[in-house]
Amino acid sequence: MTLPALFLAAGNPLRLYLERVFMKDPFQGVYQLNSFDLLLLIPYFTLLSILAFYGLHRYFLVYTYWRYRQNRPVPPAGEWAARPRVTVQLPLYNERYVAERLIDEVCRLDYPRELLEIQVLDDSTDETVAVARHAVERQAALGYSIAYYHRDNREGYKAGALAEGLRQATGEFIAIFDADFLPPPDFLQKTLPYFLDPNVGMAQTRWNFINRNYSILTRVQSILLDGHFILESGARSRSGCFFNFNGTAGIWRRKAIENSGGWQHDTLTEDTDLSYRAQLQGWKFVYLQDVECMSELPVEMNAFRSQQARWAKGLIQTGRKLLPTLWRARLPWKIKMEAFFHLTANISYPLMSLMAALLLPGMIVRFYQGWFQMLYIDLPLLLASTASISTFYLAAQREMFPKDWKKSIKYLPFLMASGIGLTLTNSRAVLEALLGVRSEFVRTAKYRIESGSDRIAAKNYRHRTARLISVVELLAGCYFAYATYYAAKNEYYLTVPFLCLFVMGYLGMGLYSLFQGEMGKAAERLASWLTPAVPPIAKDLQKS
């Protein structure tokens, strides 16, 4: 029998599937399970079950946070016999808009000047060099112990800069702030007392955001990060599990860094890597939820996407590196399991991408099999994997804003759509980590966006659009638009809002990225047109 004749045969499973998609009544006839349906349903339920497994863990974190809500850290009784010397490290790379603000804020720390050393660790290749050096010289003239270090290469990226600075540092304790942070003056007063316990190796404070309400994008990011800093870090630290230094707004005991192998740059999340190595060495970490440090959120979709991909890849790299050691360590099972969920959570992105591809064919098959099975099998799994997201982040908002948390409800569709829209870029990042593909540390530039009146149209550092990914996202959005139409046509209205999130996530991510990419190109063209008019300024900056 020829191939066309085989396809046209009445019992061909592929023909039956296509007929179900395009014929007017997909439910006609009596259903009989066939091999083609099994090839769809086995991976469909496997993926859905794994995603539900990670979804249930979000519920568990909410439960853990409330169960141990009384376990807030308390500094040991007593005082320092002599105040310790502190080194503050400020790693920079091409941050002309926020470098001076950072240096000025750090110099306002309420701590004896003779015991405070400030290191500006600058790997910049642009005007940031002149801006940072001038700010350092100005503060040094006012009597601050501040030094400027510039590297001609980015070997090891941020981890390399911190390691280089540590060799020059004189402090017993090392505080670290990224370029976009504004540490409060009493930061050291609130964190150092916990180090009276000689077993404490690191204290992490909570991030807050000066541009939280700048746009829907920044509002969504703030809710995502609130979930991490309230529920994840809070639950893990209060229940005695491992949690991580977040790269900034924290302070280390120098001995803990050196005893744990120092800063290493074989992952993109050097902070998490060092955190787990230190805790495996027995160092105790303290999470100070009530001490907040203001920072700036990225206002570009492409910058947000790049940041999320770096974090996703880095955590998987850290998991590959340290999970075998952690499983062999003599630790309670709850610590091992929580570390496993923490370091492997981003595996859900490639699983979600596969699930998205199978959703329409799986839905068609399940429609044909009957409503009863979908109601009692599919729906609970979908709720475990998706409803846990809204529960998790609303619980964090309720804890952070007891009176106004309900205002966050209107942002949940955007939050869930953003998570869906990130699946393609984060899937690629996770797969690269699993395959051992190395990549450059791409920092997330900030523009000193502090209020709604600030704009980025004429700013540099615009993140370029990954056109291929954006096009694939648009195609995925169209695919789910058809899936939504198909579900509505067949009167399965409960799935329509769920499918609309996929449409909004993929189309929104693709269109927004392309739009901001074109804005960035226009800004670059404008800058190139204006460059001939101001060559003396550029030359003076380079000379200084």
FENMO-V472117 format. One record per residue. N is the residue number from 1. RES is the residue in one small letter. PSI is psi as a letter, one per 20 degrees, with the letter a starting at -180 (999 if undefined). Layout:
<<N | RES | PSI> <N | RES | PSI>>
This chain:
<<1 | m | p> <2 | t | r> <3 | l | g> <4 | p | h> <5 | a | h> <6 | l | h> <7 | f | h> <8 | l | i> <9 | a | q> <10 | a | h> <11 | g | j> <12 | n | p> <13 | p | h> <14 | l | g> <15 | r | g> <16 | l | g> <17 | y | g> <18 | l | h> <19 | e | h> <20 | r | h> <21 | v | g> <22 | f | i> <23 | m | r> <24 | k | h> <25 | d | n> <26 | p | i> <27 | f | j> <28 | q | q> <29 | g | r> <30 | v | p> <31 | y | p> <32 | q | p> <33 | l | p> <34 | n | r> <35 | s | h> <36 | f | g> <37 | d | h> <38 | l | h> <39 | l | h> <40 | l | g> <41 | l | h> <42 | i | g> <43 | p | h> <44 | y | g> <45 | f | h> <46 | t | g> <47 | l | g> <48 | l | h> <49 | s | g> <50 | i | g> <51 | l | h> <52 | a | h> <53 | f | g> <54 | y | h> <55 | g | g> <56 | l | h> <57 | h | h> <58 | r | g> <59 | y | g> <60 | f | h> <61 | l | g> <62 | v | g> <63 | y | g> <64 | t | g> <65 | y | g> <66 | w | h> <67 | r | h> <68 | y | k> <69 | r | i> <70 | q | i> <71 | n | l> <72 | r | q> <73 | p | q> <74 | v | p> <75 | p | q> <76 | p | q> <77 | a | q> <78 | g | a> <79 | e | r> <80 | w | p> <81 | a | h> <82 | a | p> <83 | r | p> <84 | p | q> <85 | r | p> <86 | v | p> <87 | t | p> <88 | v | p> <89 | q | p> <90 | l | n> <91 | p | p> <92 | l | q> <93 | y | o> <94 | n | m> <95 | e | l> <96 | r | h> <97 | y | h> <98 | v | i> <99 | a | g> <100 | e | h> <101 | r | g> <102 | l | g> <103 | i | g> <104 | d | g> <105 | e | g> <106 | v | h> <107 | c | i> <108 | r | j> <109 | l | p> <110 | d | n> <111 | y | q> <112 | p | p> <113 | r | h> <114 | e | i> <115 | l | j> <116 | l | o> <117 | e | p> <118 | i | p> <119 | q | p> <120 | v | o> <121 | l | n> <122 | d | o> <123 | d | j> <124 | s | q> <125 | t | j> <126 | d | b> <127 | e | i> <128 | t | h> <129 | v | g> <130 | a | g> <131 | v | g> <132 | a | g> <133 | r | g> <134 | h | g> <135 | a | h> <136 | v | g> <137 | e | h> <138 | r | g> <139 | q | h> <140 | a | h> <141 | a | h> <142 | l | i> <143 | g | j> <144 | y | q> <145 | s | n> <146 | i | p> <147 | a | q> <148 | y | p> <149 | y | p> <150 | h | p> <151 | r | q> <152 | d | i> <153 | n | r> <154 | r | k> <155 | e | p> <156 | g | i> <157 | y | c> <158 | k | g> <159 | a | h> <160 | g | g> <161 | a | g> <162 | l | h> <163 | a | g> <164 | e | g> <165 | g | h> <166 | l | h> <167 | r | h> <168 | q | i> <169 | a | q> <170 | t | i> <171 | g | q> <172 | e | h> <173 | f | q> <174 | i | o> <175 | a | q> <176 | i | p> <177 | f | p> <178 | d | r> <179 | a | h> <180 | d | j> <181 | f | q> <182 | l | n> <183 | p | q> <184 | p | q> <185 | p | h> <186 | d | k> <187 | f | g> <188 | l | h> <189 | q | h> <190 | k | h> <191 | t | h> <192 | l | h> <193 | p | h> <194 | y | h> <195 | f | j> <196 | l | h> <197 | d | o> <198 | p | i> <199 | n | i> <200 | v | p> <201 | g | h> <202 | m | q> <203 | a | p> <204 | q | p> <205 | t | r> <206 | r | p> <207 | w | q> <208 | n | r> <209 | f | p> <210 | i | h> <211 | n | k> <212 | r | g> <213 | n | k> <214 | y | g> <215 | s | r> <216 | i | h> <217 | l | g> <218 | t | h> <219 | r | g> <220 | v | g> <221 | q | g> <222 | s | h> <223 | i | g> <224 | l | g> <225 | l | h> <226 | d | h> <227 | g | g> <228 | h | g> <229 | f | h> <230 | i | f> <231 | l | g> <232 | e | f> <233 | s | h> <234 | g | g> <235 | a | g> <236 | r | g> <237 | s | g> <238 | r | h> <239 | s | j> <240 | g | j> <241 | c | r> <242 | f | q> <243 | f | r> <244 | n | q> <245 | f | p> <246 | n | k> <247 | g | i> <248 | t | r> <249 | a | k> <250 | g | r> <251 | i | p> <252 | w | q> <253 | r | p> <254 | r | h> <255 | k | h> <256 | a | h> <257 | i | g> <258 | e | h> <259 | n | h> <260 | s | j> <261 | g | j> <262 | g | a> <263 | w | p> <264 | q | q> <265 | h | k> <266 | d | j> <267 | t | r> <268 | l | i> <269 | t | m> <270 | e | h> <271 | d | g> <272 | t | h> <273 | d | g> <274 | l | h> <275 | s | g> <276 | y | h> <277 | r | h> <278 | a | g> <279 | q | h> <280 | l | h> <281 | q | i> <282 | g | j> <283 | w | q> <284 | k | p> <285 | f | q> <286 | v | p> <287 | y | p> <288 | l | n> <289 | q | h> <290 | d | i> <291 | v | o> <292 | e | q> <293 | c | p> <294 | m | q> <295 | s | a> <296 | e | p> <297 | l | q> <298 | p | p> <299 | v | i> <300 | e | q> <301 | m | g> <302 | n | h> <303 | a | g> <304 | f | g> <305 | r | g> <306 | s | g> <307 | q | g> <308 | q | h> <309 | a | h> <310 | r | g> <311 | w | g> <312 | a | g> <313 | k | g> <314 | g | h> <315 | l | h> <316 | i | g> <317 | q | g> <318 | t | h> <319 | g | g> <320 | r | h> <321 | k | g> <322 | l | i> <323 | l | g> <324 | p | g> <325 | t | g> <326 | l | h> <327 | w | h> <328 | r | i> <329 | a | q> <330 | r | n> <331 | l | q> <332 | p | q> <333 | w | h> <334 | k | h> <335 | i | g> <336 | k | g> <337 | m | g> <338 | e | h> <339 | a | h> <340 | f | g> <341 | f | g> <342 | h | g> <343 | l | i> <344 | t | j> <345 | a | h> <346 | n | i> <347 | i | i> <348 | s | h> <349 | y | g> <350 | p | h> <351 | l | h> <352 | m | h> <353 | s | g> <354 | l | g> <355 | m | h> <356 | a | g> <357 | a | h> <358 | l | i> <359 | l | g> <360 | l | g> <361 | p | h> <362 | g | h> <363 | m | h> <364 | i | g> <365 | v | g> <366 | r | h> <367 | f | g> <368 | y | h> <369 | q | h> <370 | g | q> <371 | w | h> <372 | f | g> <373 | q | h> <374 | m | h> <375 | l | h> <376 | y | i> <377 | i | g> <378 | d | g> <379 | l | g> <380 | p | h> <381 | l | g> <382 | l | g> <383 | l | h> <384 | a | h> <385 | s | h> <386 | t | g> <387 | a | h> <388 | s | h> <389 | i | g> <390 | s | h> <391 | t | g> <392 | f | g> <393 | y | h> <394 | l | h> <395 | a | h> <396 | a | g> <397 | q | h> <398 | r | h> <399 | e | h> <400 | m | h> <401 | f | m> <402 | p | h> <403 | k | h> <404 | d | j> <405 | w | h> <406 | k | h> <407 | k | h> <408 | s | i> <409 | i | h> <410 | k | i> <411 | y | i> <412 | l | g> <413 | p | h> <414 | f | h> <415 | l | g> <416 | m | h> <417 | a | h> <418 | s | g> <419 | g | g> <420 | i | g> <421 | g | h> <422 | l | i> <423 | t | h> <424 | l | g> <425 | t | g> <426 | n | h> <427 | s | g> <428 | r | g> <429 | a | g> <430 | v | g> <431 | l | h> <432 | e | g> <433 | a | g> <434 | l | h> <435 | l | i> <436 | g | k> <437 | v | p> <438 | r | q> <439 | s | r> <440 | e | q> <441 | f | o> <442 | v | o> <443 | r | q> <444 | t | o> <445 | a | q> <446 | k | q> <447 | y | j> <448 | r | l> <449 | i | o> <450 | e | i> <451 | s | r> <452 | g | i> <453 | s | i> <454 | d | q> <455 | r | q> <456 | i | j> <457 | a | h> <458 | a | j> <459 | k | q> <460 | n | a> <461 | y | j> <462 | r | p> <463 | h | p> <464 | r | q> <465 | t | p> <466 | a | n> <467 | r | g> <468 | l | g> <469 | i | g> <470 | s | g> <471 | v | g> <472 | v | h> <473 | e | g> <474 | l | g> <475 | l | g> <476 | a | h> <477 | g | g> <478 | c | h> <479 | y | g> <480 | f | h> <481 | a | g> <482 | y | g> <483 | a | h> <484 | t | g> <485 | y | g> <486 | y | g> <487 | a | g> <488 | a | g> <489 | k | h> <490 | n | j> <491 | e | k> <492 | y | m> <493 | y | h> <494 | l | h> <495 | t | i> <496 | v | g> <497 | p | h> <498 | f | g> <499 | l | h> <500 | c | h> <501 | l | h> <502 | f | g> <503 | v | g> <504 | m | h> <505 | g | g> <506 | y | g> <507 | l | g> <508 | g | g> <509 | m | g> <510 | g | g> <511 | l | g> <512 | y | g> <513 | s | g> <514 | l | h> <515 | f | g> <516 | q | h> <517 | g | g> <518 | e | h> <519 | m | g> <520 | g | g> <521 | k | g> <522 | a | h> <523 | a | h> <524 | e | g> <525 | r | g> <526 | l | g> <527 | a | h> <528 | s | h> <529 | w | h> <530 | l | i> <531 | t | g> <532 | p | h> <533 | a | i> <534 | v | l> <535 | p | h> <536 | p | h> <537 | i | g> <538 | a | g> <539 | k | g> <540 | d | h> <541 | l | g> <542 | q | h> <543 | k | g> <544 | s | 999>>
